Amino acid sequence: MKTLFNMKASIVTPTKKTTKTNSLTINTLNRKMRRDGFCIATIFILLFTVNFKLFAQNNPSAMLDVAASNKGVLVPRVSLTSTTDISTITSPATSLLVYNTNTIGTPPNNMSPGFYYWNGTKWSILGNITTFAEFYALMPGDNAATIAAGSPIEFPQNGLSNGIITRINASQFNIPAIGIYTVDWQVSIAEAGQLILQLNGTDIPTSVVGRATGTSQISGHTMIVTTLPNSILQVVNPSGNPVALTVNPTAGGTRAVSANLVITRIQ
């Protein structure tokens, strides 16, 4: 009998422990479910509140309306390698906006610091990139009486400019950014002769202009490509020309004329 009682006890006792353990487990699960339910409900309330506030801005047509009096929106800064770069940002979405920090490449795929957006096929700079500067000379006085072959024309006076293209001296001008530019110039010369543009000390053959007879101004219009930052431009009486050029202060009239040089970036 004693042995039988012990056997029954050993059988009954584990059953009671298992029941108690199961009860504790169920209670724990219930508490966890209540906590999880509270967290989920809180998240839904927050999402609803955020969504409500997004659509409750002053501009109902805008998904996001950011307002501040002394802060801005910081756009991602990226170092792009060209206007066709799809490696730095893979599969860019049309209208994706970044701020490029890199100066690299050669036109027409060069990059300069600024805001760019992906137009579906390439990175396009945002806004107007026009850079311009005017330089001029007043006659007489602003140029030597004669300009020897190989010597530059001087444009010592500053005209309108947005301050990016600047002068180095009276005859040399600094173009800081790589790009495509138009250059327009005019000078009154008393005799037959030619003028040419030089970029970084090298003649630009397509820029040669001249006059065989008469006293009208010699004028030119040329597109140039800069492949180096801080390129130097000047207008020169070409080397090898047989005669020095005389800058004509009146060009056949009674009023003093000016010599002009205008540099404009177009890309």
ZINOR-V780057 format. One record per run of one state. SS is the DSSP state (a for helix, b for strand, c for the rest). FROM is the first residue (numbers start at 0). LEN is the number of residues. Records with the same first field share a line. If there is no record, write none. Layout:
SS=FROM-LEN + FROM-LEN
This chain:
c=0-1 + 54-22 + 78-18 + 100-3 + 104-6 + 111-2 + 118-4 + 125-6 + 138-7 + 147-4 + 152-4 + 161-4 + 167-5 + 175-3 + 189-3 + 199-2 + 203-1 + 207-1 + 211-5 + 226-4 + 236-8 + 247-10 + 265-2
a=1-53 + 204-3
b=76-2 + 96-4 + 103-1 + 110-1 + 113-5 + 122-3 + 131-7 + 145-2 + 151-1 + 156-5 + 165-2 + 172-3 + 178-11 + 192-7 + 201-2 + 208-3 + 216-10 + 230-6 + 244-3 + 257-8
